[in-house]
Amino acid sequence: MTTAPIEVKRHSYAHIMAYAIKNLWPNAKFGIGPVVENGFYYDIDSKHKFSPDDLPKIEAEMRKIISSNAGFKKKIITHGDALKLFKKLGQPYKVELIKDLKKEGVKTSVYETGDFTDLCKGPHVTYTNELSPDAFKLVKIAGAYWKGDEKKAQLQRIYGLAFNTAAELQNHIKLLEEAERRDHRHLGAELKLFIFSDLVGPGLPLYTPKGATLRSTIQNYSRELRQEIGYQEVYSPQINKAELFKISGHYDKYKNDMFHVRSNYSKEEYFLKPMNCPQHTQIFASEIRSYKNMPVRIADFANLYRDEKPGELSGLTRLRAFSQDDGHCFCREDQIEEEFAAILGVIEKAMRTYGLNYYVRLSLRDEKNKKAYLGDDKVWKKSQKILEDLLKKIGIKYVLGPGEAAFYGPKMDLIAKDSLGRAWQLSTIQLDFNMPTRFKLEYVGADGKQHTPVMIHSAIAGSPERFMAILIEHYAGAFPLWLAPVQAVVLPISEKFNQYGKRVLSELSAASIRAKMDDSNETLGKRIRAAEMQKIPHILVIGEKEESAGLVAARHRETKQQETLPVADFINKLKQQITDKK
């Protein structure tokens, strides 16, 4: 096999898939066929409605093309010639793309493979047989609007996976199967954590008592960590005047992604808030601040709202209503290093507790698109240098993320990896010189003059709701004891022992252990199985021996072992494990 980069191979597989579809359905029209993570896709307009049954047929045709040893021949042609060619080929979407390229002043290039011609900038492998016929698989069909515009034609998108070797492909397929088994949408329903209702609306989850417990436990841990480094909690309203967001810069950048709110008694423009930072500037501005009482650290868990497109919503990972474990620190420039170190310290502690590996990304401005960001070059160069110097001083390894900065400042993002090795951007620490200036925030310095504070935005777990989804999949629903919505279940072996079961349950509840009793009419075996299916950490079976001696027969989820011990000893053991977050 060729040593071409995997992205080049994936791009070539996409081209071959289009070639195969053209052979099987000659009237198919093609949109775009880019490389994506782990594979590729192609958008197709066809009278034929593709189904999963078609995928093996397309794969077989692709393998014929691969074995034919056809070459990928690149040609640079004029826009005029390209228009004539693709009009003749009956490819209207390619014609539209050529017109776009002409406006942008980009040359047109085509690739010829056998008797198939495609508009493409490449690169591709040199010959088709440089690709493994067993290292790709077509996996999914979805709908996609042309150019992502809901007003344009809806095409059919076929996704494929592609790797260097068949072994790599099979390993990835196994990973996908495990990810499907852990899908938080399925487990969330099975474990009765949250629901969605058509009457309530898409992207607006409803949390059951168990789900609300899990959500609040995540929030409370972030709250505890914030308190360790001197943050005080505030609460801000769900709706705000548009003027607030105009000053912050969010109005111009995110207006179309915000929910409008209409008053019956006022013509002022209001929005449901999509973030907390503008409100927090007003808390800082509400009183005279001195350099002596800096920094001012505040945290907020209020709900936020964003008008996400329905097709982009996905379980708890993409919502219209969610919260953030949001923190904002207003400090002097000489306090930046200490504040960053403190926040980074609690973030690292949180990731260790949750059992997540991670790396740090230094997210910088896109230097080719400076207009997308607030502030001038001087401010950005200064803030980006401060962050990079700080990471080097602390001795933290990091990767650069050009174009990943917030629109108001650079940031240090923590990218966590779950038990399946998937990367999630969770925690963040952002350095902001722009928003305090826009809101004219000030404090009195040691020189008696007015100075502008620096604003540090931070999140420990990010959105607790999104983090809940990640944890459901990370633990496959088997939460560690301290997180588990139900930490123990009491199972009397018969109705005769229900009274003792209630006494045990009462003692557990008095010790703040989240417990319940299952005294239903099902057999003990079925009740044990139900508790196991709900992934409850401890199952307490009680009968005559346990009642007479004040004991519980505790079966532990992780070890599958059972031990019989006094109720008080069991409670003390659990309380210590919960305190230690083990």
ABEGO torsion letter per residue (X at the ends): XBABBAAAAAAAAAAAAAAAAAAABAABBBBBBBBBBGEBBBBBBBABBBBAAAAAAAAAAAAAAAAAGBBBBBBBBBAAAAAAAAAAAGBAAAAAAAAAAAAAGBBBBBBBBEABBBBBAOBBBABAAABBAAABBBABBBBBBBGGBAABBBBBBBBBBBBABAAAAAAAAAAAAAAAAABAAAAAAAAGABBBBAAAEBGBBBBBAAAAAAAAAAAAAAAAAAAAAGBBBBBBBABBBAAAAAAAGAAAAAAAABBBBBBAABABBBBBBABAAAAAAAAAAABBBBAAAOBBBBBBABBBBBBBBAAABBEAABBABBBBBBBBBBBBAAAAAAAAAAAAAAAAAAAAAAGBBBBBBBBBBBAABAAABBEBAAAAAAAAAAAAAAAAAAGBBBBBBBGABBAAEBBBBBBBBBAAGBBBBBBBBBBBAAAAAAAGBBBBBAAGBBBBBBBBBBBAAEBAAAAAAAAAAAAGGBBBAAABABABBBBBABAAAAAAAAAAAAAAAAAGBBBBBBABABBAAAAAAAAAAAGBABBBBBBAAAAAAGBBBBBBAAAGBBBBBBAAAAAAAAAAAAAAGX
